[in-house]
Amino acid sequence: ASFDHPQGMALHEQTLYVADNENDLIRKIDLQAKQVTTIAGTGEQGPAWPGIEKLTPNSELPERWVGKPLETGVNSPWALWVHEDDLYIAMAGPHQIWKMTLDGSEIGPYAGNGREDIVDGPLLPKTPYTQGYSSFAQPSGLTSDGTWLYVADSEGSSIRAVPFDPEAETQTVVGSNHLPYGRLFAFGDQDGQGEEVLLQHALGVVYHEGNIYVADTYNNKIKVVNVEQKTCKTIAGTGQPGADDATGTFDEPEGITYAKGIVYVADTNNHLFRTIDLANGNKVGTLVIEGLKAQ
């Protein structure tokens, strides 16, 4: 088995799903059999709308934009999330959220009109690229509270919320959707509430008890967003790149997760795993795992 720049993963029972980014594939790993299988993608970048390349000017639009997973090209899958019987995919290339059934029967866009932007609204238009529907900008991280799928929308430096209810609409938790124009360029480093908040190319998110912990990658910080209040505050990081536990510095942190009171961070440019102890004043540490051997 081999991969090319694998990015996001999602664990479901004894199966680990992998977004094999540079290969434009979705893979799965049977953890008991230690077997890798490709479950979606052709190995070539696909369009935002499955089957659109086969349409002619006289063709009628399909009722649903879906295809068979192994016959449908995907484009830069970045993060994955399992909810009930579906695998949700942050499809960074076409700026959409896709959905694939775990039984492998179909795959296709779930939210996003394919325009790179930060726009709230209904999930998916029938006609490709129709304005007035939700738009994303290189979605790169996924997490959930069971009702909403939260998205680190990296190019728009925003945190978005996508409903699992297909009749509901996409919302922005914090970010620049309120601006009349220039939404992709409204980035920075500012804590606050709602429209005041500025992030810079956040790549990772994890939800825990009403909060979304955010790897604010280009700001070299870890922040926490309260979903209900739509507030954002920095819990670790000075803004300057570094690898010091005492001052709590990071260098472009990307991955983030939570377990038993600890936020774990993939501190990418430092080639380290870092920890933040939430019960101990957000104390930053470096994770050391003893006894590991390469195989």
C-alpha positions in Angstrom: 0.0 0.0 0.0 1.2 3.5 -0.8 -0.2 7.0 -0.4 0.6 10.5 -1.7 0.2 13.3 0.9 -2.6 11.8 2.9 -4.4 14.5 4.9 -7.6 13.9 6.9 -8.7 10.7 8.5 -11.9 9.4 10.1 -12.2 6.4 12.4 -15.4 4.4 12.3 -15.5 1.1 14.2 -12.6 -0.9 12.8 -12.2 1.1 9.6 -10.0 4.1 9.1 -11.0 6.3 6.2 -8.2 8.4 4.6 -8.3 11.4 2.3 -5.4 10.6 0.0 -5.0 14.2 -1.1 -2.4 14.2 -3.9 -3.8 11.0 -5.4 -7.3 12.4 -5.5 -8.6 9.3 -3.9 -10.6 8.2 -0.8 -9.1 5.1 0.8 -10.1 2.9 3.7 -7.9 0.7 6.0 -9.3 -2.4 7.7 -7.5 -2.1 11.0 -8.0 -5.8 11.8 -6.9 -7.2 8.4 -4.4 -4.4 7.8 -5.7 -4.1 4.3 -5.9 -0.9 2.3 -8.7 -0.4 -0.3 -9.5 2.5 -2.6 -13.2 3.3 -2.2 -13.7 6.5 -4.3 -11.9 8.4 -7.0 -10.2 7.6 -10.3 -6.8 9.0 -9.5 -7.5 12.1 -11.6 -9.0 15.3 -10.5 -12.7 15.4 -11.1 -15.2 18.3 -11.6 -17.3 19.9 -8.9 -20.4 18.2 -10.5 -20.2 14.5 -11.2 -21.1 13.8 -14.8 -21.1 17.4 -16.0 -18.4 16.7 -18.5 -20.7 14.3 -20.3 -23.5 16.8 -20.8 -24.2 18.6 -24.1 -25.8 22.0 -24.6 -29.1 20.2 -25.2 -28.8 17.8 -22.2 -31.3 18.1 -19.3 -29.7 18.5 -15.9 -29.8 15.5 -13.6 -32.1 15.4 -10.6 -29.1 14.7 -8.4 -25.4 15.3 -8.9 -24.1 11.9 -7.8 -22.0 9.1 -9.3 -20.6 5.7 -8.5 -17.6 6.3 -6.2 -15.0 4.4 -8.2 -16.1 6.0 -11.4 -16.3 9.6 -10.1 -13.2 11.8 -9.9 -12.6 13.7 -6.7 -10.4 16.8 -6.3 -8.1 17.4 -3.4 -10.0 15.7 -0.6 -8.7 17.2 2.7 -10.8 16.1 5.7 -13.3 13.4 6.5 -16.2 12.9 9.0 -18.5 9.9 9.5 -22.1 10.7 10.4 -24.6 7.9 10.6 -24.4 6.0 7.3 -22.4 8.7 5.4 -18.9 9.9 4.9 -18.6 13.6 4.6 -15.6 15.0 2.7 -14.1 18.5 2.7 -13.4 18.7 -1.0 -10.8 21.6 -1.1 -10.4 21.6 -4.8 -13.9 22.5 -5.9 -14.7 24.4 -2.7 -17.5 22.0 -1.6 -18.6 19.5 1.0 -19.2 16.1 -0.5 -21.1 13.1 0.8 -20.5 9.4 0.2 -22.6 6.6 1.4 -20.7 4.1 3.6 -22.1 1.2 1.5 -20.3 2.7 -1.5 -23.4 3.2 -3.6 -23.0 6.9 -4.5 -20.9 10.0 -4.0 -21.5 13.7 -4.9 -21.6 17.2 -3.6 -23.7 17.9 -0.5 -23.1 21.7 0.0 -21.4 24.4 -2.0 -22.2 25.9 -5.4 -18.6 25.5 -6.5 -17.8 29.2 -6.3 -14.8 30.1 -4.1 -16.4 32.4 -1.5 -17.8 32.8 2.0 -21.6 32.8 1.4 -24.3 31.3 3.6 -27.6 29.9 2.3 -29.3 26.7 1.0 -26.9 23.8 0.6 -26.8 22.9 -3.1 -28.2 24.4 -6.3 -29.7 22.2 -9.0 -27.8 24.2 -11.6 -24.1 24.3 -11.1 -22.5 27.6 -9.7 -25.9 29.3 -9.2 -25.5 32.2 -6.8 -27.6 32.6 -3.7 -26.5 29.2 -2.4 -23.8 28.3 0.0 -20.2 28.9 -1.0 -16.9 27.7 0.5 -13.2 28.5 0.1 -10.9 25.5 0.3 -12.6 23.7 3.2 -9.9 21.9 5.1 -11.1 20.6 8.5 -14.2 18.9 9.8 -15.8 18.2 13.2 -19.3 17.9 14.5 -21.7 18.1 17.4 -24.1 15.6 15.8 -26.4 18.2 14.4 -24.0 20.4 12.5 -20.9 19.7 10.6 -18.3 22.4 11.4 -15.8 23.4 8.7 -12.5 25.1 8.8 -12.9 27.1 5.7 -9.3 27.9 5.2 -9.1 30.4 2.3 -11.9 32.4 3.7 -10.4 32.2 7.2 -13.8 31.3 8.6 -15.5 28.6 10.7 -18.7 27.4 8.9 -21.6 25.3 10.0 -23.3 22.8 7.6 -26.5 21.2 8.7 -27.1 17.5 8.4 -30.7 18.4 7.8 -30.7 19.0 4.0 -33.6 21.5 4.3 -31.6 23.8 6.6 -29.0 26.3 5.5 -25.3 26.8 5.9 -24.2 29.3 8.5 -21.0 31.1 9.4 -20.0 30.7 13.1 -17.2 33.3 12.9 -15.8 34.9 9.7 -16.3 37.3 6.9 -19.6 36.2 5.3 -21.2 39.5 6.3 -19.0 41.7 4.1 -20.5 43.0 0.8 -17.2 42.1 -1.1 -13.6 41.0 -0.5 -14.7 38.2 1.8 -11.6 36.1 0.9 -9.2 38.8 1.9 -10.7 39.6 5.3 -8.1 37.7 7.3 -6.0 38.6 10.4 -5.6 37.8 14.0 -8.4 39.2 16.2 -10.3 37.6 19.0 -13.9 38.8 19.7 -17.4 38.0 18.8 -19.1 37.2 15.5 -18.1 39.7 12.8 -15.2 41.0 14.8 -13.3 37.7 14.6 -10.4 37.4 12.2 -8.5 34.1 11.6 -5.7 33.3 9.1 -6.0 30.1 7.1 -7.3 27.9 9.9 -6.8 24.2 8.9 -8.0 22.1 11.8 -11.0 22.0 14.1 -12.3 19.7 16.9 -15.6 20.1 18.8 -16.0 19.5 22.5 -18.9 20.5 24.8 -20.1 23.6 22.9 -16.7 24.7 21.8 -14.7 24.4 18.6 -10.9 24.3 19.2 -9.2 25.8 16.1 -5.7 25.4 14.7 -5.3 28.9 13.4 -2.5 27.8 11.2 -0.9 31.0 9.8 -1.4 32.9 13.0 0.6 30.1 14.9 -2.1 30.0 17.5 -4.7 27.7 19.0 -8.1 29.3 19.5 -11.5 28.3 21.0 -14.8 29.3 19.4 -18.0 29.1 21.5 -20.6 28.0 19.1 -23.7 29.5 20.9 -22.1 32.8 21.7 -20.0 33.0 18.5 -17.0 34.2 20.5 -13.4 33.4 19.8 -10.4 33.7 22.0 -6.7 32.6 21.9 -5.8 29.8 24.4 -2.2 29.1 23.2 0.4 30.7 21.0 2.0 34.1 20.8 1.6 34.7 17.0 5.3 34.2 16.5 6.6 30.9 15.2 8.5 28.8 17.8 8.6 25.5 19.7 8.8 26.6 23.3 6.5 25.0 25.9 7.1 27.7 28.5 5.8 30.5 26.2 3.5 28.2 24.3 4.7 28.9 20.7 3.8 26.9 17.6 4.8 27.0 14.0 1.9 26.6 11.6 -0.2 24.0 13.6 -2.6 22.1 11.3 -4.1 19.0 12.9 -6.1 19.2 16.2 -8.1 16.7 18.3 -9.3 16.3 21.9 -9.2 13.5 24.5 -9.7 13.5 28.3 -9.1 17.2 29.0 -6.1 17.5 26.6 -6.1 19.2 23.2 -3.5 17.5 20.9 -1.9 19.5 18.1 0.0 18.5 15.1 2.6 21.3 15.1 3.5 20.9 11.5 6.6 23.0 10.9 8.1 22.0 14.3 7.6 18.3 13.4 6.2 17.8 16.9 3.0 16.7 18.7 2.0 19.4 21.2 -0.5 19.2 24.1 -2.7 21.8 25.8 -3.9 20.9 29.2 -7.3 22.7 29.5 -7.7 22.0 33.3 -4.2 23.4 34.0 -4.4 26.9 32.7 -4.0 25.8 29.0 -0.5 24.8 29.8 1.4 23.8 26.6 3.6 20.7 26.5 5.3 18.5 24.0 4.1 14.9 23.6 6.7 12.1 24.0 5.7 8.5 23.3 8.3 6.1 24.7 9.2 2.8 23.1 8.1 3.4 19.5 10.0 1.6 16.9 9.9 2.0 13.1 8.6 -1.1 11.2 
